[in-house]
Structures are given as C-alpha cells and as structure tokens.
Amino acid sequence: MGSRPHSGESRPPLVRIAGVNKYFGDTQVLHDVSLDIAAGEVVVVIGPSGSGKSTLCRCVNRLETISSGTITIDGVPLPAEGRALARLRADAGMVFQSFNLFAHLTILGNITLGPVRVRGLSRAEAEDRGLRLLARVGLADKADAYPAQLSGGQQQRVAIARALAMDPKVLLFDEPTSALDPEMIQEVLDVLVGLAAEGMTMIIVTHEMGFARQAADRVVFMDDGRIVEIATAADFFASPQTERAVDFLSRILHH
C-alpha cells in the first residue's frame, strides 16, 4: 500500500510540523520535532512509552499548546482559541484511546452533534452523512443504540465515524486500539486500512507493528521526545538505521 501515488509531492505539505518544542513545567517532552506530511499519506508514529508520541499527536490539533516552533495545516497556522480553533479541530479530527462518546446521546446523535454545531449542516444532512458513515464502519444497525450497549471495538468505530463526519483534512489517532480487548483490535484496524486505501491523510500513534507494516507509507520512530528515524514502512522494519530502533524492534517483535 506504500506505493499509492501522492499528489502532494509538488505542493506544500498538508501538515507541517517545524522545530516544535514542548515543555511540561521544566520537563522538555518534545525536542525540535520537524515533520512534513503530504495529502493522502499515512504516517505511523511508534516508539517506547514516554517518547512523546501522544504529545506530538495532541499538539497537531492543539489539545496541547506548543512551547515553540510552528504547526500548519493546509498552510494555516494553528489558531489560539475560539471558533477558528473549533474549525481547526474539525479539520484535524482526533480519535482517542478512550472513545469519548457522550453516554446520553444515541450513536447517531454522537455523530451528528459536531457537523451541526461546527460545520453548520442541517440535522437532515448530518443524519444522512452519519448513517452513511455508520455503514462504512460496519455499524449501520446501531444508529439508535447508546454507547453503553456497544462493545469497545464498536464504540471505537463510532468514534472514527464521528471524526469522519466533520469531513476532516487529516485524522489523528492516539493509540486507537490500546483500550481494546485483543479480539476487537482487528475490527478497528480494518477500518483504518480501508481509510488508508481511500487516501485519507492520517497520523496514527500505535503499538500495533503489524498494522504499521501493512498500512503506513512512512514510519516515524520517536524516543525521548525526538524523532530518531523516518523511513518507509518496508525499509524501517527490514533495516532500521539506528541502534535505538534496532533495539526497540528486537524487543517488541520478539515478544
């Protein structure tokens, strides 16, 4: 899948992360991180716990503010607050470890809330889009159910449909399968593989190496708040270039 043509090569990157530093108090958690992501590209971010992967993901839609550097999406710098920030978060949809669904709303209600409030769709338009997306993630029959009635894997697929309903330019995934039972992981990864095949731009933080190998155009390996290595998925898994990546892969792939 890594050979999908990218129309983004001659254009500015869809997402540009340039010289980003992030501190929590006196602790620096991102060190001069720079990364360009083309439209239609799937970038999987891997690395040991505490390496800054999730923080970087959260900085891209400003759930965390950066201490210095710049992040632009489609040429527009991240806005500080207000309606512009709400629109940015629609452009950069986020799917979390814990599904963050509203327990008091039906599945369709969860999916239509953002498009009506932020994108200005009519309820009928939002519901039509929501039903199409539920079918796309294999949950067409769950529109009237409530989150508590669904398995974890189903809830995570609803969360993906909810992000897609905002018609985002890029989707961000922060460990989307880490809260799931093993038998539910594959149903979520299958949805991501389908989105990759359709050309959705995605940044995915994950521990799922098989998925990274299958779906990523590029793998970004982070350690200690720095990008240590960037390579195509095939190259990274076949011949990592740094000792740190070799060590990481030897430990994670042989367990």
Sequence and secondary structure as in RCSB ss.txt:
>XXXX:A:sequence
MGSRPHSGESRPPLVRIAGVNKYFGDTQVLHDVSLDIAAGEVVVVIGPSGSGKSTLCRCVNRLETISSGTITIDG
VPLPAEGRALARLRADAGMVFQSFNLFAHLTILGNITLGPVRVRGLSRAEAEDRGLRLLARVGLADKADAYPAQL
SGGQQQRVAIARALAMDPKVLLFDEPTSALDPEMIQEVLDVLVGLAAEGMTMIIVTHEMGFARQAADRVVFMDDG
RIVEIATAADFFASPQTERAVDFLSRILHH
>XXXX:A:secstr
 TT   GGGGS  SEEEEEEEEEETTEEEEEEEEEEE TT EEEEE STTSSHHHHHHHHTTSS  SEEEEEETT
EE   SHHHHHHHHHHEEEE SS    TTS HHHHHHHHHHHTS   HHHHHHHHHHHHHHTT GGGTTS GGGS
 HHHHHHHHHHHHHTT  SEEEEESTTTTS HHHHHHHHHHHHHHHHTT  EEEE S HHHHHHH SEEEEEETT
EEEEEEEHHHHHH  SSHHHHHHHHHHHT 
